[in-house]
């Protein structure tokens, strides 16, 4: 056992020693490898440095070569200029010697000049003065010949010693300035004309231009000309732009151009009102006037306009605009004979309740509408409180309840009770009623299951971008339209029909995408689900456009309700041979619901009268057994309207008013003619009612106009022909068929009371909504 233990220890020691040796070998190899890598890097770095130095040397040689060529050219130019000057001076001397006798002193000067010309150690002095100037020169302490033999500094040699700037930025000024060859860093700028040093910091050329302007006028003028030529060459359109430059403005305009507008001027008020109009009409926050982009826009358009702050708009401009617009609308409503209103309740994103009220009337045979208020309604939404609020709203606008034709609302029980308490004629919103009828017609467990399945299917694609990508690819493969799925809205039955229509259109692509994933295979439609959806689609598709058509505000809609109901009963919702059992069941339920709800006597009479007043329909869609009763009621209604408006003629059978100064009839004996007068009066009363009946008969027998014709424009042209019935049209054609105007007001309110403006006060909300809807 001891031997075995000893052998195990020896084996372990050997293995450990071998491991250490292998480790050391690995380290040595790694160090050798690192050394090789380091040497390669150093070698590559040296090669790069050598290449860079070679490149810099080439660049330096090229620069020196270029500078040498420039200096050579400058020297040639200076030598040519010097030779020309010498030639001109010699010619001048000859002319002077021939024309004038030279004194001994002048001859000495001339002799000195000749010696200086022959002696190459002296340079020629530029700009040599003429003989007369030499005679007047003061005598030098030295002799004359000695004075002229003093060596003069060689300017050409000094100019040769000046080199150009290495990195010239293209400035013309460096033609007259440079640096000495000894100045390798080019720190001291030397003038080529006077060889003086000019201070210049950081390559600035301002001092160089000043030096030329003060010391060398001729060169400065040349520099200015060269700069002008360079600028003209850089902008080829400069000449054209200068030719098209505006004329010089007047002195008064030049003084007032930069002066801001006074706040009392018409221009400043006009721009301020335009900004306020933008804030109110486009429903943007008042803080827009404090944003930098909006300020820059106004400065660009008119720099003289000073934009007021946001408090000025919110506290002065917008309230003043609201007051002015409210006064104008009040004046318009004072001339209106009959009007209709709509109302609805709404809660903002801050859970503050509001009640809207819109008014609709006919003015100059045009349909007009306005938002009266969006009032804060913190009380309980009971029928009594709503009725009281509606009465107060009409009183604040000075609208009489007796001139109210109808109020159009939804089917809320509190609003219905308020109308009953006020004894106002209520028109059921056709859109809400049709929505409830369709919901009642699709109350079937098969339809409910299919609708829930469609919602889940749409939801699975709405929250997964991968599935939407796969759906787009499959749509391209199958040649289907690349449409997105539509989600149903609980308050809009039309969205359900659109969802079903889109699912049926994309059924093949949806099934292929969903079947590829095991988790979503249960959402694939089977053939029974497809049949149910097709039945629903067949019933709902023809009804989709009626709600939108009857929700307008700028045209007559109430007179359409009776023809639409007749169309439902006669063609759209009747059974067809290829209808399934489910399809027939849906149609029957929808028709029964609508006929039951619109069988209300007051609602039925309102729809019949509106249809009679519309020249497109008249009595065409009214049951025959009710036509005579409708005519009689229309005649009585016209008589009441004439009496109410003061348009009726006085009753001839009544007592004739006595005129002052005339004898009373009782003092005279009755004659035979008096009996005929009474008979004529009796016939006149009958003729007045008969005139209305005759007018109604002529109206009903006239040609029916096309359904696309505007009935109000027809009445505008025929009001003189049917004056009595025109009163009936103005009264009953102004009422809207749906409460969509109030819902549009709340949509506008939602755009105003958004997440960025959730702290608006109720009075500010009412003011902003009023301006946005009525401007």
NORDAMO-V413698 format. One record per pair of residues at least 12 apart in sequence whose ideal C-beta (glycine too) atoms are under 8 Angstrom apart, sorted by the first residue. I is the first residue (numbers start at 1). J is the second residue. D is the distance in Angstrom with one decimal. If there is no record, write none. Layout:
I;J;D, I;J;D
This chain:
63;166;6.1, 67;163;5.2, 67;164;6.0, 67;166;7.7, 70;163;7.9, 70;164;5.5, 71;160;6.5, 71;163;6.3, 71;164;7.8, 74;159;7.0, 74;160;7.9, 75;156;7.4, 75;159;7.6, 75;160;5.6, 78;156;5.6, 78;159;6.0, 79;156;7.2, 82;124;6.6, 82;126;7.6, 82;156;6.7, 85;124;7.2, 85;126;5.8, 85;127;7.8, 86;117;8.0, 86;124;5.5, 89;124;7.7, 89;128;4.8, 92;128;8.0, 92;130;6.6, 93;110;7.3, 93;113;7.2, 93;131;7.7, 96;130;6.4, 96;131;4.4, 97;110;7.4, 97;131;7.9, 100;131;6.3, 102;131;6.9, 103;135;6.8, 105;135;7.0, 105;144;6.8, 106;131;6.1, 106;134;6.2, 106;135;5.7, 108;144;4.3, 108;145;6.3, 109;131;8.0, 109;134;4.7, 109;144;6.7, 109;148;6.8, 111;145;7.1, 112;144;6.7, 112;145;5.4, 112;147;7.8, 112;148;3.4, 112;149;6.7, 113;128;7.8, 113;148;7.2, 115;145;7.6, 115;148;7.8, 115;149;7.0, 116;148;6.4, 116;149;7.2, 119;149;8.0, 121;151;6.6, 122;149;7.4, 122;151;6.1, 122;152;6.3, 123;152;5.4, 123;153;7.7, 123;154;4.8, 123;155;7.3, 123;156;7.1, 125;152;5.8, 126;155;7.7, 155;195;7.2, 158;195;5.3, 159;192;6.0, 159;195;7.7, 161;180;5.9, 161;181;5.9, 162;178;4.1, 162;179;6.8, 162;180;6.3, 162;181;7.9, 162;190;5.3, 162;192;5.8, 162;195;7.8, 163;178;5.6, 163;179;5.8, 163;180;7.4, 163;181;5.5, 164;178;5.3, 164;179;7.9, 165;177;7.8, 165;178;6.7, 165;179;6.7, 165;186;6.4, 166;186;6.5, 169;203;7.5, 171;205;5.4, 172;223;5.7, 172;226;4.6, 172;227;5.5, 172;230;6.6, 173;205;4.9, 173;208;4.8, 173;209;6.1, 173;212;7.4, 173;223;6.3, 174;205;8.0, 175;223;7.5, 175;226;7.9, 176;191;6.6, 176;192;5.3, 176;193;6.2, 176;208;7.8, 176;212;6.3, 176;216;7.3, 176;219;5.5, 176;223;7.1, 177;189;5.3, 177;190;6.7, 177;191;5.9, 177;192;6.4, 177;198;6.9, 177;208;5.5, 178;190;5.8, 178;192;6.0, 189;208;6.8, 191;211;6.3, 191;215;7.6, 191;216;7.9, 193;215;7.3, 193;216;5.1, 193;219;6.3, 194;215;6.3, 194;216;7.5, 196;211;8.0, 198;211;5.0, 209;223;7.4, 257;304;8.0, 258;303;7.8, 258;304;7.6, 259;304;6.8, 260;304;5.1, 260;305;7.2, 260;306;5.1, 261;304;5.2, 261;305;5.8, 261;306;7.0, 267;305;7.7, 268;305;6.5, 268;306;7.8, 271;298;7.6, 271;302;6.7, 271;305;5.2, 272;308;6.7, 272;317;6.3, 273;317;7.3, 273;321;7.5, 275;289;6.7, 275;298;7.7, 275;307;7.3, 275;313;7.3, 276;313;5.9, 276;317;4.4, 276;318;5.9, 276;321;5.8, 277;321;7.8, 277;775;6.5, 279;313;6.5, 279;318;7.1, 280;318;6.5, 280;321;6.7, 280;768;6.5, 280;771;3.8, 280;772;5.9, 280;775;5.9, 281;771;7.2, 281;772;6.1, 281;775;4.9, 283;748;6.9, 283;751;4.9, 283;752;5.3, 283;768;7.3, 283;772;5.3, 285;756;6.4, 285;757;5.8, 286;310;4.9, 286;313;5.4, 286;314;4.8, 286;318;7.5, 287;310;5.6, 289;307;5.9, 289;308;7.2, 289;309;7.0, 289;310;5.3, 289;313;6.1, 290;309;7.0, 290;310;5.4, 294;307;8.0, 295;307;6.1, 314;764;7.7, 318;767;6.6, 318;768;7.6, 318;771;7.1, 319;767;6.9, 321;771;6.4, 322;767;4.8, 322;770;6.3, 322;771;6.0, 325;770;7.3, 325;771;6.7, 325;774;5.9, 325;775;7.0, 326;770;7.4, 329;370;5.8, 329;774;6.6, 330;397;6.4, 330;398;6.7, 332;363;7.0, 332;368;7.9, 333;359;7.0, 333;361;7.5, 333;397;6.2, 333;398;7.3, 333;399;6.3, 334;398;6.7, 335;363;7.8, 336;361;4.6, 336;363;6.8, 336;403;7.6, 337;403;6.4, 337;645;6.6, 337;730;6.6, 337;731;7.6, 338;361;6.9, 338;362;7.8, 338;403;5.3, 338;404;7.9, 338;405;5.4, 338;730;6.1, 338;731;4.4, 338;734;6.3, 339;359;5.4, 339;360;6.5, 339;361;4.2, 339;399;6.7, 339;403;6.3, 339;404;6.4, 339;405;6.8, 339;734;6.4, 340;359;7.5, 340;360;4.8, 340;361;7.4, 340;404;6.9, 340;405;4.7, 340;406;5.2, 340;407;7.0, 340;408;6.8, 340;427;7.9, 340;734;5.2, 340;735;3.8, 340;736;6.6, 341;357;6.1, 341;358;6.4, 341;359;5.4, 341;360;7.2, 341;372;7.8, 341;394;7.9, 341;404;6.8, 341;407;5.1, 341;408;7.5, 342;356;7.9, 342;357;7.6, 342;358;4.9, 342;360;7.4, 342;407;7.0, 342;408;4.6, 342;409;6.9, 342;736;6.1, 342;739;4.7, 342;740;8.0, 342;741;5.1, 342;742;4.7, 343;355;6.5, 343;356;6.3, 343;357;5.2, 343;358;7.7, 343;386;8.0, 343;390;6.6, 343;407;6.6, 343;409;5.9, 343;415;6.9, 343;739;7.5, 343;742;5.9, 344;356;5.5, 344;409;7.0, 344;410;6.5, 344;415;7.8, 344;739;5.7, 344;742;3.8, 344;743;6.3, 344;745;7.9, 344;746;6.9, 345;377;7.0, 345;381;6.1, 345;386;7.9, 345;412;7.4, 345;415;7.6, 346;746;4.2, 346;749;6.7, 348;749;6.8, 348;750;7.5, 348;753;4.6, 348;758;8.0, 348;765;7.6, 349;750;7.5, 349;753;6.1, 349;754;7.4, 349;755;7.1, 349;758;6.1, 350;753;7.1, 350;758;5.2, 350;759;8.0, 352;376;6.7, 352;762;6.7, 353;376;7.4, 353;377;4.7, 353;378;6.6, 353;381;7.1, 354;374;5.3, 354;375;6.6, 354;376;6.1, 354;377;6.0, 354;746;7.6, 354;749;6.7, 354;762;7.6, 354;765;7.3, 355;374;7.6, 355;375;5.5, 355;377;4.4, 355;386;7.2, 355;389;6.0, 356;371;7.1, 356;373;7.4, 356;374;5.2, 356;742;4.5, 356;745;4.4, 356;746;6.3, 356;749;7.9, 357;371;7.7, 357;372;4.6, 357;373;5.4, 357;375;7.6, 357;390;7.1, 357;393;5.1, 357;742;7.6, 358;370;6.8, 358;371;5.3, 358;372;6.5, 358;741;4.3, 358;742;5.7, 358;745;6.5, 359;372;5.5, 359;397;7.7, 359;399;7.5, 360;553;7.2, 360;734;5.3, 360;735;6.8, 360;736;5.6, 360;741;7.3, 361;734;5.2, 362;712;6.7, 362;730;5.0, 362;733;6.5, 362;734;4.9, 364;716;7.9, 365;712;4.6, 365;713;6.7, 365;715;5.8, 365;716;3.9, 365;719;7.6, 366;712;6.5, 367;553;7.2, 367;554;5.6, 367;555;6.0, 367;556;6.6, 367;712;6.4, 367;734;7.1, 369;553;4.7, 369;554;7.7, 369;736;7.9, 369;741;6.1, 370;773;7.3, 370;774;5.4, 371;741;7.8, 371;745;5.4, 371;769;6.6, 371;770;5.9, 371;773;3.7, 371;774;5.9, 372;393;6.3, 372;397;5.9, 372;770;8.0, 373;393;6.0, 373;396;7.8, 373;766;6.0, 373;770;6.9, 374;745;6.1, 374;746;8.0, 374;749;5.9, 374;765;6.3, 374;766;5.0, 374;769;4.4, 374;770;7.2, 375;389;7.0, 375;393;7.0, 375;762;7.7, 375;766;6.2, 376;762;3.5, 376;763;7.8, 376;765;7.8, 376;766;7.4, 377;389;6.5, 381;414;5.4, 382;414;6.0, 382;417;7.9, 383;413;7.7, 383;414;4.9, 383;415;7.6, 383;416;7.7, 383;417;3.0, 383;418;4.6, 383;420;7.6, 383;421;6.0, 384;418;7.6, 384;421;6.7, 386;414;5.8, 386;415;6.2, 386;417;7.9, 386;418;3.9, 387;417;7.8, 387;418;4.0, 387;419;7.8, 387;421;4.4, 387;422;5.1, 390;407;7.8, 390;418;6.4, 390;422;6.6, 391;422;6.8, 401;422;7.4, 401;424;7.4, 404;424;6.2, 404;425;7.9, 405;425;7.1, 405;731;5.7, 405;732;6.5, 405;734;6.3, 405;735;5.2, 406;424;7.3, 406;425;4.5, 406;426;6.7, 406;427;4.6, 406;606;6.2, 406;735;4.6, 407;419;5.8, 407;424;5.1, 407;425;7.3, 407;426;5.6, 407;427;7.0, 408;426;7.6, 408;427;4.4, 408;428;7.9, 408;429;5.9, 408;735;6.5, 408;736;5.3, 408;737;7.2, 408;738;6.7, 408;739;5.1, 409;426;6.2, 409;427;7.8, 409;428;7.8, 409;429;6.4, 409;739;5.7, 410;429;5.1, 410;432;4.6, 410;739;5.6, 411;428;6.7, 411;429;7.3, 411;432;5.6, 411;433;7.0, 411;436;7.0, 425;602;5.9, 425;606;6.3, 426;602;7.8, 426;603;7.8, 427;558;7.1, 427;603;6.8, 427;606;6.4, 427;735;6.0, 427;736;7.8, 427;737;7.2, 428;597;6.6, 428;598;7.4, 428;603;6.2, 429;737;7.7, 429;738;4.8, 429;739;4.3, 429;740;7.9, 430;547;7.5, 430;550;5.2, 430;561;5.8, 430;564;7.8, 430;737;4.8, 430;738;5.3, 431;547;4.8, 431;550;6.9, 431;551;6.2, 431;738;4.4, 431;739;7.5, 431;740;6.6, 432;738;7.7, 432;739;7.2, 433;594;6.9, 433;597;5.8, 433;598;7.7, 434;493;7.4, 434;543;7.0, 434;546;7.0, 434;547;6.1, 434;594;7.4, 435;491;7.7, 435;492;7.6, 435;493;4.7, 435;547;7.9, 436;593;7.1, 437;589;7.9, 437;590;4.8, 437;593;4.3, 437;594;5.1, 437;597;7.8, 438;493;4.7, 438;540;6.7, 438;543;7.2, 438;590;6.2, 439;493;6.8, 440;589;5.6, 440;590;7.1, 440;593;4.9, 441;539;7.4, 441;585;7.9, 441;586;4.5, 441;587;7.3, 441;588;7.9, 441;589;3.9, 441;590;4.0, 441;593;7.1, 442;536;6.6, 442;586;6.2, 443;589;7.3, 444;582;6.9, 444;585;7.0, 444;586;7.8, 446;532;5.2, 446;582;6.8, 447;532;6.1, 447;536;6.1, 447;582;7.6, 447;586;8.0, 449;529;7.8, 450;525;8.0, 450;529;5.1, 450;532;4.7, 450;533;5.6, 450;536;7.7, 451;488;7.5, 451;496;7.0, 451;500;7.9, 453;523;6.7, 453;525;6.9, 453;529;6.4, 454;488;7.7, 454;499;5.9, 454;500;6.5, 454;503;5.2, 454;533;7.4, 455;487;7.8, 455;488;6.3, 455;499;7.8, 456;523;5.8, 457;485;7.7, 457;503;6.8, 457;510;6.4, 457;514;7.3, 457;523;4.9, 457;525;7.9, 458;485;4.6, 458;486;7.2, 458;487;5.5, 458;488;7.8, 458;499;6.5, 458;503;7.5, 459;487;7.8, 460;514;7.5, 460;520;6.0, 460;523;6.3, 461;485;5.5, 461;510;7.9, 462;485;7.0, 462;487;6.6, 467;513;6.2, 468;484;7.8, 470;513;5.0, 470;516;7.7, 471;506;7.6, 471;509;5.9, 471;510;7.2, 471;513;5.3, 474;509;4.4, 474;512;5.2, 474;513;5.6, 475;506;7.2, 475;509;5.1, 478;508;5.7, 478;509;5.7, 478;512;7.7, 480;505;7.2, 480;506;6.1, 480;508;7.0, 480;509;5.5, 481;505;7.1, 483;502;6.3, 483;505;6.9, 483;506;6.8, 485;499;7.5, 485;502;5.7, 485;503;7.1, 485;506;7.2, 486;498;4.8, 486;499;4.8, 486;502;4.9, 487;499;6.7, 493;540;7.6, 494;544;5.5, 494;547;6.3, 494;548;7.9, 496;540;7.5, 497;536;7.8, 497;537;7.1, 497;540;4.2, 497;541;6.5, 497;544;5.5, 498;544;8.0, 500;533;5.2, 500;536;5.8, 500;537;5.3, 500;540;7.5, 501;537;5.9, 501;541;7.2, 503;525;7.7, 503;533;6.8, 504;530;7.3, 504;533;5.8, 504;534;6.7, 504;537;6.2, 507;525;6.3, 507;530;6.7, 510;524;7.7, 510;525;7.7, 511;524;5.0, 511;525;6.8, 531;580;7.2, 532;582;6.5, 535;580;5.3, 535;582;4.7, 535;583;4.3, 535;586;7.1, 536;586;7.0, 538;579;7.7, 538;583;5.8, 539;573;7.6, 539;583;5.9, 539;586;4.8, 539;587;5.9, 539;590;7.5, 542;572;4.9, 543;568;8.0, 543;572;6.9, 546;564;5.9, 547;738;7.6, 550;564;7.3, 550;737;4.6, 550;738;5.6, 551;737;7.9, 551;738;4.9, 551;740;3.9, 552;740;8.0, 553;736;6.7, 553;740;7.5, 553;741;5.4, 553;744;7.9, 555;710;6.9, 556;614;6.6, 556;710;7.9, 556;711;5.5, 556;712;6.6, 556;733;5.0, 557;736;5.6, 557;737;4.0, 557;738;7.1, 558;606;7.6, 558;607;7.3, 558;610;4.5, 558;732;7.1, 558;733;6.7, 558;735;4.7, 558;736;6.6, 558;737;4.9, 559;610;4.4, 559;611;5.2, 559;613;6.9, 559;614;3.7, 559;616;7.5, 559;617;6.1, 559;711;7.2, 559;732;7.8, 559;733;6.3, 560;737;6.4, 561;598;7.7, 561;607;5.2, 561;610;7.6, 561;737;5.4, 562;607;4.6, 562;608;6.6, 562;610;7.4, 562;611;4.3, 562;617;7.1, 562;621;5.2, 562;622;6.8, 563;611;7.0, 563;617;5.6, 563;620;7.7, 563;621;4.6, 565;594;6.5, 565;595;7.6, 565;598;6.2, 565;607;8.0, 565;621;8.0, 566;621;4.2, 568;590;7.7, 568;591;6.3, 568;594;6.6, 569;591;6.3, 569;595;7.3, 573;587;4.4, 573;590;6.0, 573;591;5.0, 574;587;7.3, 575;587;6.7, 605;633;7.4, 606;732;7.3, 606;735;7.5, 608;622;5.6, 608;626;6.9, 608;630;5.3, 609;630;7.3, 609;633;7.4, 609;634;6.9, 609;637;7.3, 609;728;7.3, 609;732;5.0, 610;732;4.5, 610;733;6.3, 610;735;7.1, 612;630;6.1, 612;634;6.1, 612;728;7.7, 613;725;7.2, 613;728;5.1, 613;729;4.3, 613;731;7.9, 613;732;4.9, 613;733;5.6, 614;711;5.0, 614;729;7.8, 614;733;6.7, 615;699;7.8, 615;702;7.7, 615;704;7.2, 615;705;5.4, 615;709;7.8, 615;711;5.5, 615;714;5.0, 615;715;7.3, 615;718;7.8, 616;704;6.8, 616;705;5.7, 616;706;7.5, 616;707;5.2, 616;709;6.5, 616;711;5.9, 617;704;8.0, 618;699;7.5, 618;700;5.8, 618;704;6.8, 619;700;6.5, 620;704;7.0, 631;693;7.7, 631;696;6.2, 634;696;6.2, 634;725;7.9, 634;728;6.5, 635;689;6.7, 635;692;5.1, 635;693;5.8, 635;696;6.5, 637;728;6.2, 638;692;5.2, 638;696;8.0, 638;724;4.7, 638;725;6.7, 638;727;6.4, 638;728;5.8, 639;689;7.2, 639;692;6.7, 641;724;8.0, 641;727;4.4, 641;728;6.9, 641;731;6.9, 642;724;6.8, 642;727;7.0, 645;727;7.0, 647;727;7.5, 649;688;6.5, 651;685;6.7, 652;680;7.8, 652;681;4.3, 652;684;4.2, 652;685;6.5, 653;681;4.7, 653;682;6.3, 653;684;7.5, 653;685;5.4, 691;724;7.7, 692;724;5.2, 695;722;5.6, 695;723;7.9, 695;724;5.4, 695;725;6.1, 696;725;6.5, 698;722;7.5, 699;722;5.4, 699;725;5.5, 711;729;7.4, 711;733;6.7, 712;729;8.0, 712;733;7.1, 715;729;5.1, 715;730;8.0, 744;773;8.0, 745;769;6.4, 745;773;6.2, 748;769;5.7, 748;772;5.3, 748;773;6.1, 749;765;6.5, 749;769;5.3, 752;765;6.4, 752;768;5.2, 752;769;6.3, 752;772;7.0, 753;765;6.0
